[in-house]
Amino acid sequence: MQFPLDLTFKISTITNDFLVNDATGAEVAFVRQKLFKLKDEIHVFNNESRSQLNFTIKANTWLDFSAAYIFQDYQRQCELGRIVRHGWKSLWKASYDIYDENQKPDFSVHEENAMIKVFDGLFSEIPILGMFTGYFFNPSYIVIRPDGTAIARLSKEKSFFGRRFKVNKLAEFETGEEIRILLGLMMMILLERQRG
C-alpha cells in the first residue's frame, strides 16, 4: 500500500461503511459494519464489490463501553491482534491500545487535541449547522510504539458530514504491523465517529 490512505464514508446507505484508497487511488479495502448486532461485527473486503472477505473484527462482549475488538484473518481464522478502548478515560480524550496476536501491547492510540472533539460534538447537534462541522473541527489520532515513536496518524479531513479521513505513515512499519494498525484504526474510527 502506498500512503497516505483515504477513508471515505458512504452517506447514501443505512449501513456504516467506508472505502479505503491508497495514494495512487487504488481500492485497498471496503469496510462494512453489520447493523443490529448485540456484538459489533465488521467485515473488511478487498474492494467495494465485496468479492472477497479478507478480515473480520468482532467485539468480545455485548454492548460494552470498554470491549476488546478482535482482528481475524478470514481465510485462516487466526487472531491477528485486537484494539481495546480505555473505558472512562476515553470519554474526554480518545485513548486505545492495540495488542499483537499474543495479546501483548503493541501500540497506543491517542487523540491529539480533546477540545476539537468537544466542539465537533457540540456543534454537530445544532440543526443545519451540524452538517458543516466537518469543515471546521477535525480531530486527529496518533499511533505510538511503546518506546514513544510516532508511527502513524489518522486525521479527519474537511468534508461535508465529516465523512473523509486520512491515514499518514510517520515511520517504517515492522513485519505484521501494517495490517494490525490499519484494522485498529478502522475499528477506532467507527467507534469515534459514533461519538461525534
C-alpha positions in Angstrom: 0.0 0.0 0.0 1.1 3.5 -0.7 0.4 6.1 1.9 -1.4 8.3 2.7 -4.6 6.3 2.7 -8.0 8.0 2.2 -11.1 6.7 4.1 -14.4 7.9 2.7 -17.7 7.0 4.4 -20.7 6.3 2.3 -23.6 8.7 3.1 -26.1 7.0 0.7 -26.6 3.8 2.7 -28.0 3.0 6.1 -25.0 0.8 6.9 -21.9 2.3 8.5 -19.4 1.5 5.7 -16.4 3.2 4.0 -14.0 2.8 1.2 -10.2 2.9 1.6 -8.0 4.1 -1.2 -4.2 4.4 -1.3 -2.2 7.3 -2.6 -2.5 6.1 -6.2 -6.3 6.0 -6.0 -6.4 2.1 -5.9 -9.0 0.5 -3.7 -7.3 -1.1 -0.7 -10.4 -2.2 1.3 -14.1 -1.8 1.7 -15.3 -1.8 5.4 -18.9 -2.7 6.4 -20.2 -2.7 9.9 -23.1 -5.1 10.4 -26.1 -3.4 11.9 -28.5 -4.6 14.6 -26.0 -6.9 16.2 -25.6 -7.1 20.0 -21.8 -7.6 19.5 -20.2 -5.3 17.0 -19.0 -7.1 13.9 -17.1 -5.5 11.0 -16.2 -7.1 7.7 -13.2 -5.9 5.7 -13.4 -6.8 2.0 -10.8 -6.4 -0.8 -12.9 -3.8 -2.6 -16.3 -2.2 -2.9 -17.7 -5.1 -4.9 -17.2 -7.2 -1.8 -15.9 -10.1 -3.9 -13.5 -11.3 -1.2 -13.7 -11.1 2.6 -10.2 -10.6 4.0 -10.7 -9.8 7.7 -13.3 -9.6 10.4 -13.3 -7.5 13.5 -15.5 -8.7 16.4 -16.3 -7.4 19.8 -15.6 -9.9 22.6 -18.6 -8.7 24.7 -22.1 -7.4 24.3 -22.6 -3.6 24.1 -19.7 -2.9 26.5 -18.1 0.5 26.7 -14.6 -1.0 27.0 -14.9 -4.1 24.8 -12.0 -5.6 23.0 -12.3 -5.8 19.2 -10.5 -8.9 17.9 -9.0 -8.9 14.4 -9.2 -12.2 12.5 -7.8 -13.3 9.2 -10.9 -14.6 7.5 -9.1 -17.3 5.4 -7.1 -18.8 8.3 -9.5 -18.0 11.1 -6.5 -16.9 13.3 -6.3 -13.9 15.6 -4.0 -11.1 14.3 -4.5 -8.7 17.2 -7.0 -6.5 19.0 -7.9 -3.0 19.9 -9.2 -2.0 23.4 -10.7 1.4 24.4 -9.6 2.8 27.7 -13.1 2.9 29.1 -13.9 6.0 31.1 -10.6 7.7 30.2 -11.8 7.8 26.6 -14.8 10.0 27.5 -12.7 13.1 27.5 -9.8 12.2 25.2 -10.0 9.1 23.0 -7.4 6.5 24.1 -6.9 3.0 22.8 -4.3 0.2 22.9 -3.6 -2.2 20.0 -2.3 -5.7 21.0 -0.5 -8.2 18.9 -1.6 -11.8 18.2 -0.1 -12.9 21.5 -2.2 -10.3 23.4 0.9 -8.2 24.2 0.7 -4.4 24.0 1.9 -3.2 20.6 0.8 0.4 20.1 -1.2 3.1 21.9 -3.5 5.4 20.0 -4.4 8.8 21.5 -6.4 11.8 20.4 -4.1 14.7 19.9 -6.4 17.5 20.9 -9.5 16.7 23.0 -11.1 20.2 22.6 -11.6 19.7 18.9 -13.7 16.6 19.6 -15.7 18.5 22.2 -16.5 21.4 19.8 -17.2 19.0 17.0 -19.7 17.1 19.2 -21.4 20.2 20.4 -21.9 22.0 17.1 -22.9 18.8 15.2 -26.1 18.7 17.3 -27.2 22.1 16.0 -29.7 21.7 13.2 -28.4 22.7 9.7 -25.1 24.0 11.2 -24.3 20.4 12.3 -23.9 19.4 8.6 -21.0 21.8 8.2 -18.9 21.0 11.3 -16.8 18.6 9.2 -15.2 21.7 7.7 -14.1 23.3 11.0 -13.5 20.7 13.6 -11.1 17.9 12.5 -9.7 15.7 15.3 -6.5 13.6 14.7 -5.2 10.5 16.4 -1.6 9.4 16.8 -0.3 5.8 16.9 2.7 5.4 19.1 5.0 2.4 19.8 5.8 1.6 23.5 9.2 3.3 23.0 7.4 6.6 22.2 8.0 6.5 18.4 5.0 8.0 16.5 4.3 5.6 13.6 1.0 6.8 12.1 -1.6 9.5 12.3 -5.3 9.3 11.5 -6.9 12.6 10.8 -10.4 13.8 10.0 -10.4 15.8 6.7 -12.5 18.8 5.8 -15.7 17.4 4.3 -19.5 17.6 4.2 -21.0 15.4 7.0 -17.4 14.7 8.3 -17.1 11.6 6.1 -13.4 11.8 5.0 -10.4 10.6 6.9 -6.7 10.2 6.1 -4.0 7.8 7.4 -0.4 9.1 7.2 2.6 6.9 7.8 5.1 8.6 10.1 7.7 5.8 10.4 8.6 2.5 8.8 6.4 -0.5 9.8 7.9 -3.7 11.0 6.6 -7.1 9.7 2.9 -7.6 10.6 2.4 -4.1 12.0 0.7 -2.5 9.0 -2.4 -4.7 9.0 -2.7 -4.6 12.8 -2.5 -0.8 12.7 -5.0 -0.4 9.9 -7.5 -2.8 11.3 -7.2 -1.0 14.7 -7.7 2.4 13.1 -10.7 1.2 11.1 -12.4 -0.1 14.2 -11.5 3.0 16.2 -12.8 5.4 13.6 -16.2 3.6 13.5 -16.4 4.0 17.3 -15.2 7.6 17.4 -17.4 8.7 14.5 -20.5 7.5 16.5 -19.4 9.9 19.3 -19.2 12.9 17.0 
